[in-house]
């Protein structure tokens, strides 16, 4: 039996239902598939799909999110590929969509992340499990004690060049959800920012992410050299940027951070 679903790009995707050979090319959504109760149905993941570790060790790896191995994907003969507009390369996803059902997410906010969980639950036949995860995420964020002070925050994801986050990113939405202000909210996506711009933005708080670049203590000192009065912290990048079931842990983490 085949069923038609509309993905988050507004595309109608015709899927064998329920799908038996799923490839996920997005780490956050790979972990979600596991937490929805899928296992043997997932046949391929990327080299960045580190959660769950058992899948990372046992599932066929089909390249990186931006450099998929299309031949290896074809060998796996998927009946569903789950992708993301931002994390994957448009040309590669279009090539795959010409051959296989590809469901694409597009996420910038918490509400859109919850819509994605609903959608993935529907296309995999795991609606009830998806609803349970959504309820728990909403409970966790509902218990979030928003910051009493709207601190001005700069968040960095990359080094040399320094790269921050603009207003149209999920990370920026998480910063706002906490009750803080993104000092680079006037920029889009992931802008390169030199340290003179950072000084001019004058953040009270600088957050250095654990991923995709693994910031360390030495990078804190580099920021402190130009912003001696700012608080500079290493933070868990997965809890700021993974918009799947990892959000179950985010509310509690953000409370501790606040």
Wavefront OBJ file of the C-alpha trace (Angstrom):
o trace
v 0.000 0.000 0.000
v 1.212 3.503 -0.825
v 0.139 6.699 0.897
v 0.710 10.346 0.063
v 2.097 12.791 2.630
v 3.004 16.478 2.406
v 6.454 17.337 3.731
v 7.543 20.625 5.323
v 8.508 22.043 1.922
v 4.918 21.576 0.711
v 5.938 18.657 -1.522
v 3.582 15.689 -1.862
v 5.568 12.497 -1.259
v 4.188 9.076 -2.216
v 5.499 6.506 0.293
v 5.130 2.710 0.552
v 3.361 2.451 3.902
v 4.613 1.605 6.377
v 8.170 2.051 5.005
v 10.516 -0.886 5.574
v 13.843 0.529 4.345
v 14.448 4.024 5.726
v 17.561 6.164 5.334
v 18.007 9.242 7.514
v 20.479 11.876 6.365
v 19.938 14.162 9.377
v 21.458 13.279 12.800
v 18.662 14.802 14.900
v 16.013 12.970 12.914
v 17.967 9.700 13.069
v 17.808 9.787 16.861
v 14.097 10.575 16.612
v 13.487 7.437 14.528
v 15.100 5.381 17.281
v 13.008 7.029 19.989
v 9.869 6.420 17.925
v 10.595 2.700 18.302
v 12.015 1.938 14.860
v 15.071 -0.290 14.441
v 15.369 -2.800 11.590
v 13.435 -0.425 9.341
v 16.357 2.051 9.412
v 19.032 0.775 7.006
v 21.290 3.809 6.522
v 22.538 6.853 8.458
v 25.240 9.502 8.044
v 28.653 9.470 9.693
v 27.413 12.294 11.931
v 24.425 10.307 13.240
v 26.124 9.527 16.560
v 22.920 8.863 18.531
v 22.025 6.179 19.324
v 25.558 4.820 19.549
v 24.381 1.288 18.698
v 23.070 2.503 15.348
v 26.216 4.557 14.746
v 28.220 1.342 15.142
v 25.905 -1.028 13.273
v 23.959 0.829 10.561
v 25.401 1.393 7.085
v 26.938 4.874 6.853
v 26.147 6.691 3.637
v 28.548 9.645 3.891
v 28.153 13.034 5.559
v 25.114 15.285 5.611
v 26.604 17.555 2.924
v 28.447 14.824 0.994
v 26.160 11.836 0.659
v 27.393 8.718 -1.098
v 24.600 8.337 -3.645
v 25.864 4.977 -4.917
v 25.812 3.505 -1.419
v 22.302 4.878 -0.904
v 21.192 3.203 -4.136
v 22.684 -0.102 -2.974
v 20.461 0.060 0.117
v 17.336 0.469 -2.046
v 15.456 2.755 0.377
v 11.708 3.158 0.239
v 11.962 6.416 2.256
v 14.704 9.011 2.763
v 14.285 11.611 5.510
v 16.212 14.835 4.813
v 16.389 18.496 5.844
v 16.490 21.660 3.738
v 19.363 23.246 5.640
v 21.505 20.281 6.623
v 21.612 18.572 3.244
v 22.757 19.725 -0.189
v 19.931 20.717 -2.525
v 21.458 19.110 -5.635
v 21.979 15.757 -3.929
v 18.499 15.690 -2.413
v 16.926 16.564 -5.766
v 18.897 13.708 -7.396
v 17.653 11.270 -4.750
v 14.076 12.573 -4.981
v 14.081 11.711 -8.676
v 14.542 8.046 -7.691
v 13.083 7.607 -4.194
v 10.456 9.085 -1.858
v 12.239 11.897 0.013
v 10.492 13.667 2.907
v 12.163 17.016 3.688
v 11.897 18.991 6.913
v 12.449 22.751 7.223
v 12.897 23.898 10.818
v 13.653 27.275 12.393
v 11.531 27.246 15.563
v 10.375 25.004 18.386
v 6.862 24.852 16.906
v 8.277 23.714 13.556
v 10.365 21.079 15.334
v 7.207 19.695 16.937
v 5.507 19.695 13.520
v 8.447 17.703 12.172
v 8.044 15.087 14.926
v 4.362 14.800 14.047
v 5.197 14.415 10.360
v 7.885 11.779 10.892
v 5.504 9.871 13.172
v 2.883 9.886 10.411
v 5.160 8.748 7.581
v 6.668 5.910 9.650
v 3.433 4.658 11.208
v 4.467 5.798 14.696
v 1.834 8.459 15.386
v 1.219 7.565 19.042
v 4.922 7.441 19.856
v 5.365 10.846 18.200
v 2.502 12.304 20.230
v 4.100 10.970 23.432
v 7.442 12.603 22.596
v 5.754 15.908 21.736
v 3.855 15.893 25.044
v 7.082 15.305 26.978
v 8.955 18.023 25.070
v 6.129 20.488 25.705
v 6.142 19.563 29.378
v 9.908 20.100 29.572
v 9.781 23.494 27.890
v 6.671 24.399 29.886
v 8.710 23.910 33.063
v 11.427 26.232 31.745
v 11.965 29.164 34.097
v 12.726 31.889 31.593
v 15.674 34.128 32.340
v 14.638 37.079 34.498
v 17.235 39.169 32.664
v 17.223 39.320 28.858
v 20.986 38.894 28.534
v 22.591 39.854 25.229
v 24.048 36.637 23.839
v 26.512 35.735 21.091
v 26.561 32.052 20.111
v 29.401 30.576 18.059
v 29.364 27.359 16.036
v 32.697 27.619 14.181
v 36.261 28.870 14.506
v 38.525 30.359 11.834
v 36.419 31.885 10.636
v 34.340 32.655 13.703
v 30.740 31.869 12.751
v 27.655 32.786 14.751
v 23.902 32.310 14.253
v 21.393 34.645 12.656
v 17.754 35.224 13.470
v 16.405 32.569 11.061
v 18.062 29.605 12.819
v 16.748 27.056 15.308
v 19.620 27.942 17.665
v 18.564 31.598 17.714
v 15.015 30.516 18.486
v 16.321 28.479 21.431
v 18.208 31.542 22.702
v 14.965 33.540 22.537
v 13.012 30.682 24.154
v 15.377 30.859 27.120
v 14.552 34.560 27.407
v 17.822 35.954 26.082
v 18.581 38.141 23.037
v 20.755 37.127 20.094
v 23.121 40.052 19.421
v 23.349 38.967 15.770
v 19.596 38.763 15.223
v 19.982 41.321 12.434
v 21.895 38.724 10.400
v 20.737 35.621 8.511
v 21.785 31.971 8.786
v 25.385 31.518 9.976
v 27.300 34.769 9.504
v 31.069 35.071 9.710
v 31.886 37.486 12.511
v 35.307 38.933 13.235
v 36.244 39.785 16.817
v 35.959 43.533 16.200
v 32.277 42.995 15.281
v 31.834 40.908 18.419
v 33.269 43.707 20.554
v 30.964 46.222 18.838
v 27.952 43.953 19.521
v 28.970 43.970 23.215
v 27.333 40.720 24.404
v 27.047 40.018 28.116
v 27.223 36.294 27.487
v 29.188 34.361 24.837
v 28.277 30.714 24.244
v 30.779 28.433 22.501
v 29.149 25.299 21.119
v 30.432 21.735 21.429
v 29.507 21.162 17.779
v 30.011 21.331 14.863
v 33.296 22.872 16.029
v 34.457 21.479 19.391
v 35.334 24.664 21.268
v 37.701 24.278 24.234
v 38.987 26.279 27.188
v 41.630 27.989 25.031
v 38.882 29.557 22.913
v 37.280 30.990 26.043
v 40.526 32.795 26.743
v 40.598 34.172 23.194
v 37.159 35.735 23.701
v 38.012 36.986 27.204
v 41.026 38.797 25.745
v 38.714 41.087 23.745
v 35.629 40.972 26.016
v 37.032 40.840 29.565
v 33.679 41.673 31.187
v 31.622 39.049 29.322
v 30.699 35.635 30.700
v 32.019 32.989 28.283
v 30.716 29.414 28.511
v 31.136 26.116 26.699
v 27.660 24.727 25.964
v 26.148 21.490 24.642
v 25.544 22.207 20.961
v 23.241 19.231 20.538
v 20.781 20.660 23.066
v 20.720 23.992 21.225
v 20.565 22.660 17.667
v 19.132 19.110 17.551
v 15.418 19.531 16.849
v 14.341 15.906 17.299
v 13.836 13.867 20.448
v 17.042 15.322 21.947
v 14.747 18.219 22.878
v 13.502 15.951 25.677
v 16.692 16.878 27.532
v 16.817 20.552 26.525
v 14.374 22.129 28.998
v 16.205 20.826 32.050
v 19.585 21.774 30.543
v 18.445 25.316 29.792
v 17.138 25.701 33.356
v 20.547 24.740 34.692
v 22.238 27.116 32.243
v 20.003 30.018 33.278
l 1 2 3 4 5 6 7 8 9 10 11 12 13 14 15 16 17 18 19 20 21 22 23 24 25 26 27 28 29 30 31 32 33 34 35 36 37 38 39 40 41 42 43 44 45 46 47 48 49 50 51 52 53 54 55 56 57 58 59 60 61 62 63 64 65 66 67 68 69 70 71 72 73 74 75 76 77 78 79 80 81 82 83 84 85 86 87 88 89 90 91 92 93 94 95 96 97 98 99 100 101 102 103 104 105 106 107 108 109 110 111 112 113 114 115 116 117 118 119 120 121 122 123 124 125 126 127 128 129 130 131 132 133 134 135 136 137 138 139 140 141 142 143 144 145 146 147 148 149 150 151 152 153 154 155 156 157 158 159 160 161 162 163 164 165 166 167 168 169 170 171 172 173 174 175 176 177 178 179 180 181 182 183 184 185 186 187 188 189 190 191 192 193 194 195 196 197 198 199 200 201 202 203 204 205 206 207 208 209 210 211 212 213 214 215 216 217 218 219 220 221 222 223 224 225 226 227 228 229 230 231 232 233 234 235 236 237 238 239 240 241 242 243 244 245 246 247 248 249 250 251 252 253 254 255 256 257 258
